[in-house]
Amino acid sequence: MKIKKVFKVCFYTFIGVLFNSTNFAQSKLLSQSEKASYSTLSDLAKFIERKPYQISERDTLFEKFIYFDYILKDTLKDRVNKRIEIFDGLFINLQHFVDSVGVKNLDALSIRFFKNDIAFYKPFTEELKEAAPNTFAYFNKTNPNKPLGVILFEPKTHKIVAWIIIDQGGYKYFLTFNLF
């Protein structure tokens, strides 16, 4: 009888430790593609947390985290330079947001986990329907059912394409750097 009791205590302790050691998003069932996107986002958050954004680190961002490949291949150098300048300003704003909330307080999930939030999810059934499979919502861990924003990933590289949604007269679209 004692062996069964000891086994139960050990089993429940193991389950408790396992459950508490994983964060909210990692405890959900993510597809392989979603896991790759989540990894990119998680690694970027750690990169941002280490030090403030510096232009000298832009190449690292483009290489590892931000999908900027199609812009860097543009033949018009003035257009490339303008888009890079705009990126610098927008990225600093993203870093400021992450810093203000705190990396330890943030997590993210595929937007498919937010289908019950009809107002939030509605654009992903209409204008942004094609982007839905590659979009994550990020949130404060203390309120995982209330998304703070969304991030669009490039499906092959799992790099971030955009993190801003524009709402013009009720029509929503992602702000990407090829729009400038």
C-alpha positions in Angstrom: 0.0 0.0 0.0 2.8 2.4 0.9 4.4 1.9 -2.5 1.3 3.0 -4.3 1.0 6.1 -2.2 4.7 7.0 -2.7 4.2 6.4 -6.5 1.1 8.7 -6.5 2.9 11.5 -4.6 5.9 11.3 -6.9 3.7 11.2 -10.0 1.6 14.2 -9.0 4.8 16.1 -8.0 6.3 15.4 -11.4 3.2 16.6 -13.2 3.0 19.7 -11.0 6.7 20.6 -11.7 6.3 19.9 -15.4 3.1 22.0 -15.6 4.6 24.9 -13.7 7.9 24.9 -15.6 6.3 25.5 -19.0 4.9 28.8 -19.9 1.3 29.3 -21.2 2.1 29.2 -24.9 4.4 26.2 -24.7 1.6 24.3 -22.8 -0.7 24.6 -25.9 -0.5 22.3 -28.8 1.4 24.1 -31.5 2.1 22.9 -35.0 5.7 22.5 -36.1 5.4 25.8 -38.1 4.0 27.6 -35.1 6.8 26.3 -32.9 9.3 27.7 -35.3 7.6 31.1 -35.3 7.3 31.0 -31.5 11.0 30.3 -31.3 11.8 33.3 -33.5 9.7 35.5 -31.4 11.1 34.2 -28.1 14.7 34.6 -29.3 13.9 38.1 -30.5 12.5 39.0 -27.1 15.7 37.7 -25.4 17.8 39.7 -28.0 15.8 42.9 -27.3 16.1 42.4 -23.5 19.9 42.2 -23.5 20.4 45.8 -24.8 18.8 48.7 -26.5 18.5 48.6 -30.3 21.5 49.9 -32.1 21.7 50.4 -35.8 24.9 48.4 -35.9 22.8 45.3 -34.9 20.3 45.8 -37.8 22.0 43.1 -39.9 21.6 40.6 -37.0 17.9 41.4 -36.8 17.5 40.9 -40.6 19.5 37.7 -40.5 17.7 36.0 -37.6 14.4 37.6 -36.8 12.9 40.1 -39.3 12.0 39.2 -42.9 13.5 42.0 -44.8 15.1 39.9 -47.6 12.8 41.1 -50.4 13.4 44.8 -49.5 17.2 44.4 -49.4 17.1 43.0 -52.9 15.3 46.1 -54.3 17.4 47.6 -57.1 16.5 51.2 -56.1 18.9 52.0 -53.3 17.0 55.2 -52.2 13.9 53.1 -51.6 15.9 50.5 -49.7 17.5 53.2 -47.5 14.1 54.9 -46.8 12.6 51.6 -45.8 15.5 50.8 -43.5 15.2 54.3 -41.9 11.5 53.6 -41.3 12.3 50.2 -39.9 14.7 51.7 -37.4 12.0 54.0 -36.0 9.4 51.3 -35.9 11.7 48.8 -34.3 12.6 51.2 -31.5 8.9 51.6 -30.7 8.5 47.8 -30.6 11.5 47.5 -28.2 10.1 50.3 -26.0 6.8 48.3 -25.8 8.6 45.1 -24.9 10.7 46.9 -22.3 7.7 48.6 -20.7 5.7 45.4 -20.3 8.7 43.2 -19.6 9.9 40.2 -21.5 9.0 37.9 -18.5 5.4 39.2 -18.6 4.9 38.5 -22.3 3.9 35.4 -24.2 2.3 34.6 -27.5 0.1 32.1 -29.3 -1.2 31.5 -32.7 -4.3 33.6 -33.3 -6.3 30.4 -33.8 -6.4 30.2 -30.0 -8.3 33.4 -29.9 -11.3 32.5 -32.1 -13.7 32.9 -29.1 -12.8 36.6 -29.0 -15.1 37.5 -31.9 -14.1 41.2 -32.1 -10.4 40.5 -32.0 -10.6 37.5 -34.4 -13.0 39.0 -37.0 -10.3 40.6 -39.3 -8.8 37.1 -39.6 -12.0 35.7 -41.0 -12.2 38.6 -43.6 -9.4 40.9 -44.8 -6.6 39.0 -43.0 -7.9 35.5 -43.7 -4.8 34.6 -45.7 -2.5 35.9 -43.0 -4.2 34.0 -40.1 -2.1 30.8 -40.3 1.0 32.9 -39.9 -0.1 35.3 -37.2 0.4 35.2 -33.5 -1.2 37.3 -30.8 1.0 38.4 -27.9 -0.4 39.1 -24.4 0.5 39.8 -20.9 0.8 36.4 -19.0 -1.4 37.8 -16.2 -4.2 38.2 -18.7 -3.7 35.5 -21.5 -7.2 36.0 -22.9 -6.6 39.7 -23.8 -4.3 40.1 -26.7 -2.1 43.2 -26.7 -1.2 43.0 -30.4 -0.3 40.7 -33.3 2.7 39.6 -35.2 2.8 38.3 -38.8 5.4 35.7 -39.7 6.8 34.7 -43.1 5.8 31.1 -43.6 9.0 29.6 -45.0 11.6 31.3 -42.8 9.4 32.0 -39.8 10.9 35.5 -39.5 8.7 38.4 -38.5 7.1 40.4 -41.4 5.0 42.9 -39.5 3.7 43.7 -36.0 1.4 46.6 -36.8 -2.2 46.4 -38.1 -3.6 49.5 -39.8 -7.3 50.1 -39.6 -8.5 52.4 -42.4 -12.3 52.9 -42.4 -12.8 49.4 -40.9 -10.6 47.7 -43.4 -7.6 46.2 -41.7 -4.2 45.2 -43.1 -0.7 44.6 -41.8 1.9 47.4 -42.2 4.8 45.8 -44.1 7.9 47.5 -45.2 7.1 47.0 -48.9 4.3 49.5 -48.5 6.6 52.5 -48.1 
